[in-house]
Amino acid sequence: MHQLPPEVWNQIARETTLASPAARAAFNLPAEKQEQLLENWAKAETQAKTPSWAVIPLQEVMPLMLEAQALSQFKAKHPEFLPALPEVNSPEEAAALMSRERQWSPAQRSTFLQLLQSGQPATRWQQSAKALHASSN
């Protein structure tokens, strides 16, 4: 979620049908709550013993992967966001993208792929987003 300002995530929520409960909660948060969400999610990942080098990449790629279809629809209407929202349709593509961008070792790429495949970071994102969404209502 670091690649775009919160207002754009809000716009994506308004203009598309989001598939994941995490994105529905996160993308609809006001700007200040989105910042808090990223902090809370990072804390949850740290508590879960996620490697520190993987936390921000998870926050960048998880929305892309879980909402690939909605983001594809959004980019069709708003091509100016194409560079910030690469297409990511699977955990393998997500791991490859992050590995290329960060020049990870094969072991880091494998660890990151396992994290994505476990589904646990998505669950922690959803829990963090729902908690903040509930507190803002």
LODO-82124 format. One record per residue: chain; z, y, x of N, C-alpha, C in turn; residue in three letters; residue number from 1. Coordinates in nm, 2 decimals. Atoms other than C-alpha are relative to their C-alpha. Layout:
BEGIN
A / Z / Y / X / Z / Y / X / Z / Y / X / ala / NUM $
...
//
This chain:
BEGIN
A / 0.00 / -0.12 / 0.08 / 0.00 / 0.00 / 0.00 / 0.00 / 0.13 / 0.09 / met / 1 $
A / -0.01 / -0.11 / -0.09 / 0.01 / 0.22 / 0.31 / -0.14 / 0.08 / 0.01 / his / 2 $
A / 0.13 / -0.05 / -0.03 / -0.37 / 0.28 / 0.31 / -0.04 / 0.11 / -0.10 / gln / 3 $
A / 0.04 / -0.10 / 0.10 / -0.38 / 0.51 / 0.00 / 0.13 / 0.08 / -0.05 / leu / 4 $
A / -0.12 / -0.07 / 0.06 / -0.15 / 0.78 / -0.15 / 0.04 / -0.06 / -0.13 / pro / 5 $
A / -0.05 / 0.06 / 0.12 / 0.06 / 0.68 / -0.44 / -0.08 / 0.04 / -0.13 / pro / 6 $
A / 0.07 / -0.04 / 0.12 / -0.14 / 0.88 / -0.69 / -0.13 / -0.08 / -0.02 / glu / 7 $
A / 0.12 / 0.09 / 0.02 / -0.45 / 0.66 / -0.62 / 0.04 / -0.13 / -0.05 / val / 8 $
A / -0.04 / 0.12 / 0.06 / -0.25 / 0.35 / -0.69 / 0.03 / 0.02 / -0.15 / trp / 9 $
A / -0.02 / -0.03 / 0.14 / -0.14 / 0.51 / -1.01 / -0.13 / 0.01 / -0.08 / asn / 10 $
A / 0.14 / 0.00 / 0.06 / -0.51 / 0.58 / -1.09 / -0.06 / -0.14 / -0.02 / gln / 11 $
A / 0.05 / 0.14 / 0.01 / -0.60 / 0.22 / -1.02 / 0.07 / -0.07 / -0.11 / ile / 12 $
A / -0.07 / 0.06 / 0.11 / -0.33 / 0.11 / -1.26 / -0.05 / 0.05 / -0.14 / ala / 13 $
A / 0.06 / -0.05 / 0.13 / -0.47 / 0.34 / -1.53 / -0.14 / -0.05 / -0.03 / arg / 14 $
A / 0.14 / 0.03 / 0.02 / -0.83 / 0.25 / -1.48 / -0.04 / -0.15 / 0.00 / glu / 15 $
A / 0.04 / 0.14 / -0.01 / -0.82 / -0.13 / -1.43 / 0.10 / -0.08 / -0.07 / thr / 16 $
A / -0.09 / 0.10 / 0.05 / -0.66 / -0.44 / -1.56 / 0.06 / -0.08 / 0.12 / thr / 17 $
A / -0.06 / 0.06 / -0.12 / -0.41 / -0.56 / -1.30 / 0.04 / -0.14 / -0.04 / leu / 18 $
A / -0.03 / 0.15 / 0.02 / -0.36 / -0.94 / -1.27 / 0.14 / -0.03 / 0.03 / ala / 19 $
A / -0.13 / 0.05 / -0.05 / -0.03 / -0.96 / -1.09 / 0.12 / 0.09 / -0.06 / ser / 20 $
A / -0.11 / -0.08 / 0.04 / 0.31 / -0.86 / -1.23 / 0.05 / 0.10 / 0.10 / pro / 21 $
A / -0.05 / -0.09 / -0.11 / 0.40 / -0.71 / -0.89 / -0.09 / 0.13 / 0.00 / ala / 22 $
A / 0.08 / -0.12 / 0.00 / 0.10 / -0.47 / -0.90 / 0.02 / 0.08 / -0.12 / ala / 23 $
A / -0.03 / -0.07 / 0.12 / 0.16 / -0.38 / -1.26 / 0.12 / 0.09 / 0.01 / arg / 24 $
A / -0.13 / -0.08 / -0.02 / 0.51 / -0.27 / -1.17 / -0.02 / 0.10 / 0.11 / ala / 25 $
A / 0.01 / -0.09 / -0.11 / 0.43 / -0.12 / -0.83 / -0.10 / 0.12 / -0.01 / ala / 26 $
A / 0.10 / -0.10 / 0.01 / 0.11 / 0.07 / -0.90 / 0.04 / 0.11 / -0.10 / phe / 27 $
A / -0.04 / -0.09 / 0.10 / 0.27 / 0.24 / -1.20 / 0.12 / 0.09 / 0.04 / asn / 28 $
A / -0.11 / -0.08 / -0.04 / 0.56 / 0.38 / -1.01 / -0.04 / 0.14 / 0.05 / leu / 29 $
A / 0.03 / -0.14 / -0.05 / 0.58 / 0.76 / -0.94 / 0.00 / -0.01 / 0.16 / pro / 30 $
A / 0.01 / 0.00 / -0.14 / 0.51 / 0.86 / -0.58 / 0.13 / -0.03 / 0.08 / ala / 31 $
A / -0.12 / 0.02 / -0.08 / 0.87 / 0.88 / -0.46 / 0.06 / -0.14 / -0.02 / glu / 32 $
A / -0.05 / 0.14 / 0.02 / 0.95 / 0.54 / -0.61 / -0.09 / -0.10 / 0.08 / lys / 33 $
A / 0.08 / 0.09 / -0.08 / 0.65 / 0.39 / -0.43 / 0.05 / -0.01 / 0.14 / gln / 34 $
A / -0.06 / 0.00 / -0.14 / 0.80 / 0.50 / -0.10 / 0.12 / -0.08 / 0.01 / glu / 35 $
A / -0.12 / 0.08 / 0.01 / 1.13 / 0.35 / -0.20 / -0.03 / -0.15 / -0.01 / gln / 36 $
A / 0.04 / 0.14 / 0.01 / 0.95 / 0.03 / -0.30 / -0.03 / -0.06 / 0.13 / leu / 37 $
A / 0.04 / 0.05 / -0.13 / 0.80 / -0.01 / 0.04 / 0.12 / -0.02 / 0.09 / leu / 38 $
A / -0.12 / 0.01 / -0.08 / 1.14 / 0.05 / 0.20 / 0.08 / -0.13 / -0.05 / glu / 39 $
A / -0.07 / 0.11 / 0.05 / 1.31 / -0.20 / -0.03 / -0.07 / -0.14 / 0.03 / asn / 40 $
A / 0.07 / 0.12 / -0.03 / 1.04 / -0.46 / 0.02 / 0.01 / -0.04 / 0.14 / trp / 41 $
A / -0.02 / 0.02 / -0.14 / 1.06 / -0.42 / 0.39 / 0.14 / -0.06 / 0.03 / ala / 42 $
A / -0.14 / 0.05 / -0.01 / 1.44 / -0.48 / 0.37 / 0.00 / -0.15 / -0.05 / lys / 43 $
A / 0.00 / 0.14 / 0.05 / 1.38 / -0.79 / 0.16 / -0.07 / -0.10 / 0.09 / ala / 44 $
A / 0.07 / 0.09 / -0.10 / 1.13 / -0.93 / 0.41 / 0.08 / -0.02 / 0.12 / glu / 45 $
A / -0.09 / 0.01 / -0.12 / 1.37 / -0.86 / 0.70 / 0.11 / -0.10 / -0.03 / thr / 46 $
A / -0.11 / 0.09 / 0.04 / 1.65 / -1.04 / 0.51 / -0.05 / -0.14 / -0.01 / gln / 47 $
A / 0.06 / 0.13 / 0.01 / 1.41 / -1.33 / 0.45 / -0.05 / -0.05 / 0.14 / ala / 48 $
A / 0.04 / 0.04 / -0.14 / 1.35 / -1.35 / 0.83 / -0.15 / 0.00 / 0.03 / lys / 49 $
A / 0.14 / -0.02 / -0.03 / 0.99 / -1.24 / 0.81 / -0.01 / 0.07 / 0.13 / thr / 50 $
A / 0.01 / -0.07 / -0.13 / 0.88 / -1.14 / 1.16 / -0.03 / 0.15 / -0.02 / pro / 51 $
A / 0.01 / -0.15 / 0.02 / 0.90 / -0.76 / 1.20 / -0.14 / 0.04 / 0.01 / ser / 52 $
A / 0.14 / -0.04 / -0.02 / 0.54 / -0.74 / 1.32 / -0.09 / -0.03 / -0.13 / trp / 53 $
A / 0.07 / 0.04 / 0.12 / 0.43 / -0.89 / 0.98 / 0.03 / 0.08 / -0.12 / ala / 54 $
A / -0.05 / -0.07 / 0.12 / 0.61 / -0.66 / 0.74 / -0.10 / 0.10 / -0.05 / val / 55 $
A / 0.10 / -0.10 / 0.04 / 0.37 / -0.36 / 0.73 / -0.13 / -0.06 / -0.04 / ile / 56 $
A / 0.13 / 0.06 / 0.04 / 0.06 / -0.58 / 0.73 / 0.01 / -0.07 / -0.13 / pro / 57 $
A / -0.02 / 0.06 / 0.14 / 0.20 / -0.77 / 0.43 / -0.01 / 0.11 / -0.10 / leu / 58 $
A / 0.01 / -0.11 / 0.10 / 0.24 / -0.44 / 0.25 / -0.14 / 0.06 / -0.01 / gln / 59 $
A / 0.13 / -0.04 / 0.01 / -0.11 / -0.35 / 0.33 / -0.10 / -0.09 / -0.07 / glu / 60 $
A / 0.10 / 0.10 / 0.04 / -0.29 / -0.67 / 0.25 / 0.04 / -0.07 / -0.14 / val / 61 $
A / -0.04 / 0.07 / 0.12 / -0.09 / -0.81 / -0.04 / -0.06 / 0.06 / -0.13 / met / 62 $
A / 0.07 / -0.06 / 0.12 / -0.22 / -0.56 / -0.30 / -0.15 / -0.03 / 0.00 / pro / 63 $
A / 0.14 / 0.03 / -0.01 / -0.57 / -0.62 / -0.17 / -0.04 / -0.14 / -0.05 / leu / 64 $
A / 0.03 / 0.14 / 0.03 / -0.55 / -0.99 / -0.21 / 0.04 / -0.03 / -0.14 / met / 65 $
A / -0.04 / 0.03 / 0.14 / -0.36 / -1.01 / -0.54 / -0.08 / 0.07 / -0.10 / leu / 66 $
A / 0.07 / -0.08 / 0.10 / -0.57 / -0.75 / -0.71 / -0.15 / 0.02 / 0.04 / glu / 67 $
A / 0.14 / -0.01 / -0.04 / -0.92 / -0.82 / -0.56 / -0.09 / 0.04 / -0.11 / ala / 68 $
A / 0.09 / -0.03 / 0.11 / -1.09 / -0.81 / -0.89 / 0.02 / 0.14 / -0.06 / gln / 69 $
A / -0.02 / -0.14 / 0.05 / -0.93 / -0.49 / -1.02 / -0.05 / 0.10 / 0.10 / ala / 70 $
A / 0.04 / -0.10 / -0.10 / -0.99 / -0.32 / -0.69 / -0.15 / 0.00 / 0.02 / leu / 71 $
A / 0.14 / 0.00 / -0.01 / -1.35 / -0.43 / -0.69 / -0.06 / 0.09 / -0.12 / ser / 72 $
A / 0.04 / -0.08 / 0.12 / -1.39 / -0.27 / -1.04 / 0.02 / 0.15 / 0.03 / gln / 73 $
A / -0.03 / -0.14 / -0.04 / -1.22 / 0.05 / -0.91 / -0.10 / 0.05 / 0.10 / phe / 74 $
A / 0.09 / -0.04 / -0.11 / -1.44 / 0.07 / -0.60 / -0.14 / 0.02 / -0.06 / lys / 75 $
A / 0.13 / -0.02 / 0.06 / -1.75 / 0.04 / -0.82 / -0.01 / 0.14 / -0.06 / ala / 76 $
A / 0.00 / -0.14 / 0.06 / -1.65 / 0.36 / -1.00 / 0.03 / 0.11 / 0.10 / lys / 77 $
A / -0.05 / -0.10 / -0.10 / -1.50 / 0.53 / -0.69 / -0.04 / -0.05 / 0.14 / his / 78 $
A / 0.04 / 0.05 / -0.13 / -1.71 / 0.43 / -0.38 / 0.07 / 0.07 / 0.12 / pro / 79 $
A / -0.07 / -0.07 / -0.11 / -1.52 / 0.68 / -0.17 / 0.12 / -0.07 / 0.05 / glu / 80 $
A / -0.11 / 0.08 / -0.05 / -1.24 / 0.43 / -0.15 / -0.04 / -0.13 / 0.06 / phe / 81 $
A / 0.04 / 0.12 / -0.06 / -1.45 / 0.15 / -0.01 / 0.06 / -0.02 / 0.14 / leu / 82 $
A / -0.06 / 0.03 / -0.13 / -1.33 / 0.20 / 0.35 / 0.15 / -0.03 / 0.00 / pro / 83 $
A / -0.15 / 0.02 / 0.01 / -0.96 / 0.20 / 0.25 / 0.04 / -0.13 / -0.07 / ala / 84 $
A / -0.03 / 0.11 / 0.08 / -0.99 / -0.10 / 0.03 / -0.09 / -0.12 / 0.03 / leu / 85 $
A / 0.09 / 0.11 / -0.03 / -1.16 / -0.39 / 0.20 / 0.02 / -0.12 / -0.10 / pro / 86 $
A / -0.01 / 0.11 / 0.09 / -1.24 / -0.69 / -0.01 / 0.08 / -0.12 / 0.07 / glu / 87 $
A / -0.08 / 0.11 / -0.05 / -0.98 / -0.97 / 0.04 / 0.02 / -0.09 / -0.12 / val / 88 $
A / -0.01 / 0.09 / 0.11 / -1.01 / -1.27 / -0.18 / 0.08 / -0.13 / 0.02 / asn / 89 $
A / -0.08 / 0.12 / -0.02 / -0.79 / -1.53 / -0.02 / 0.10 / 0.03 / 0.11 / ser / 90 $
A / -0.10 / -0.01 / -0.11 / -0.49 / -1.57 / 0.22 / -0.08 / -0.01 / 0.13 / pro / 91 $
A / 0.07 / 0.02 / -0.13 / -0.74 / -1.68 / 0.49 / -0.07 / 0.13 / 0.03 / glu / 92 $
A / 0.07 / -0.12 / -0.02 / -0.94 / -1.36 / 0.45 / 0.10 / 0.11 / 0.04 / glu / 93 $
A / -0.11 / -0.10 / -0.03 / -0.62 / -1.15 / 0.45 / 0.05 / -0.02 / 0.15 / ala / 94 $
A / -0.04 / 0.03 / -0.14 / -0.50 / -1.32 / 0.77 / -0.10 / 0.04 / 0.10 / ala / 95 $
A / 0.10 / -0.04 / -0.09 / -0.83 / -1.27 / 0.94 / -0.02 / 0.15 / 0.01 / ala / 96 $
A / 0.01 / -0.15 / -0.01 / -0.85 / -0.90 / 0.85 / 0.11 / 0.06 / 0.08 / leu / 97 $
A / -0.11 / -0.05 / -0.07 / -0.50 / -0.83 / 0.97 / 0.00 / -0.03 / 0.15 / met / 98 $
A / 0.01 / 0.04 / -0.14 / -0.55 / -1.03 / 1.28 / -0.10 / 0.08 / 0.08 / ser / 99 $
A / 0.10 / -0.08 / -0.07 / -0.87 / -0.84 / 1.37 / 0.05 / 0.14 / 0.02 / arg / 100 $
A / -0.05 / -0.14 / -0.01 / -0.71 / -0.50 / 1.30 / 0.11 / 0.01 / 0.10 / glu / 101 $
A / -0.12 / -0.01 / -0.08 / -0.40 / -0.58 / 1.50 / -0.01 / -0.08 / 0.13 / arg / 102 $
A / 0.03 / 0.08 / -0.12 / -0.55 / -0.81 / 1.77 / 0.12 / -0.10 / 0.02 / gln / 103 $
A / -0.11 / 0.10 / -0.01 / -0.29 / -1.08 / 1.70 / -0.05 / -0.13 / 0.07 / trp / 104 $
A / 0.02 / 0.13 / -0.07 / -0.26 / -1.41 / 1.89 / -0.03 / -0.10 / -0.11 / ser / 105 $
A / 0.02 / 0.11 / 0.10 / -0.37 / -1.73 / 1.71 / 0.13 / -0.04 / -0.07 / pro / 106 $
A / -0.13 / 0.04 / 0.06 / 0.00 / -1.81 / 1.66 / 0.04 / 0.10 / -0.10 / ala / 107 $
A / -0.04 / -0.10 / 0.09 / 0.06 / -1.48 / 1.49 / -0.08 / -0.01 / -0.13 / gln / 108 $
A / 0.09 / 0.01 / 0.11 / -0.24 / -1.52 / 1.27 / 0.04 / -0.12 / -0.09 / arg / 109 $
A / -0.05 / 0.12 / 0.07 / -0.12 / -1.87 / 1.17 / 0.13 / 0.02 / -0.07 / ser / 110 $
A / -0.13 / -0.03 / 0.07 / 0.23 / -1.75 / 1.09 / -0.02 / 0.09 / -0.12 / thr / 111 $
A / 0.03 / -0.09 / 0.11 / 0.09 / -1.47 / 0.88 / -0.07 / -0.07 / -0.12 / phe / 112 $
A / 0.07 / 0.08 / 0.11 / -0.14 / -1.71 / 0.69 / 0.10 / -0.08 / -0.07 / leu / 113 $
A / -0.11 / 0.08 / 0.07 / 0.16 / -1.94 / 0.62 / 0.08 / 0.08 / -0.09 / gln / 114 $
A / -0.08 / -0.09 / 0.08 / 0.36 / -1.64 / 0.49 / -0.08 / 0.03 / -0.13 / leu / 115 $
A / 0.08 / -0.03 / 0.12 / 0.07 / -1.55 / 0.25 / -0.01 / -0.12 / -0.09 / leu / 116 $
A / 0.02 / 0.12 / 0.08 / 0.02 / -1.91 / 0.14 / 0.13 / -0.04 / -0.07 / gln / 117 $
A / -0.13 / 0.04 / 0.06 / 0.39 / -1.95 / 0.07 / 0.03 / 0.07 / -0.14 / ser / 118 $
A / -0.02 / -0.08 / 0.12 / 0.38 / -1.68 / -0.20 / 0.13 / 0.07 / 0.00 / gly / 119 $
A / -0.14 / -0.07 / 0.00 / 0.73 / -1.56 / -0.10 / -0.01 / 0.15 / 0.02 / gln / 120 $
A / 0.01 / -0.15 / -0.01 / 0.62 / -1.21 / 0.01 / -0.04 / 0.06 / -0.13 / pro / 121 $
A / 0.05 / -0.05 / 0.13 / 0.44 / -1.16 / -0.32 / 0.12 / 0.00 / -0.10 / ala / 122 $
A / -0.12 / 0.01 / 0.08 / 0.76 / -1.27 / -0.50 / 0.10 / 0.11 / 0.03 / thr / 123 $
A / -0.09 / -0.10 / -0.04 / 0.97 / -1.03 / -0.30 / -0.05 / 0.14 / -0.03 / arg / 124 $
A / 0.06 / -0.12 / 0.04 / 0.72 / -0.75 / -0.37 / 0.02 / 0.03 / -0.15 / trp / 125 $
A / -0.02 / -0.01 / 0.15 / 0.74 / -0.82 / -0.74 / 0.14 / 0.03 / -0.03 / gln / 126 $
A / -0.14 / -0.02 / 0.03 / 1.12 / -0.83 / -0.74 / 0.04 / 0.14 / 0.04 / gln / 127 $
A / -0.03 / -0.14 / -0.04 / 1.14 / -0.50 / -0.55 / -0.06 / 0.10 / -0.09 / ser / 128 $
A / 0.06 / -0.09 / 0.10 / 0.89 / -0.33 / -0.78 / 0.06 / 0.00 / -0.13 / ala / 129 $
A / -0.06 / 0.01 / 0.14 / 1.04 / -0.46 / -1.10 / 0.14 / 0.07 / 0.00 / lys / 130 $
A / -0.13 / -0.06 / -0.01 / 1.39 / -0.34 / -0.98 / -0.01 / 0.15 / -0.01 / ala / 131 $
A / 0.02 / -0.14 / 0.00 / 1.26 / 0.01 / -0.91 / -0.06 / 0.05 / -0.13 / leu / 132 $
A / 0.06 / -0.04 / 0.13 / 1.05 / 0.02 / -1.23 / 0.11 / 0.01 / -0.10 / his / 133 $
A / -0.11 / 0.00 / 0.09 / 1.36 / -0.07 / -1.43 / 0.09 / 0.12 / 0.02 / ala / 134 $
A / -0.09 / -0.11 / -0.03 / 1.57 / 0.20 / -1.26 / -0.07 / 0.13 / -0.03 / ser / 135 $
A / 0.07 / -0.13 / 0.03 / 1.30 / 0.47 / -1.33 / -0.02 / 0.02 / -0.15 / ser / 136 $
A / 0.02 / -0.01 / 0.15 / 1.30 / 0.40 / -1.71 / 0.13 / 0.04 / -0.06 / asn / 137 $
//
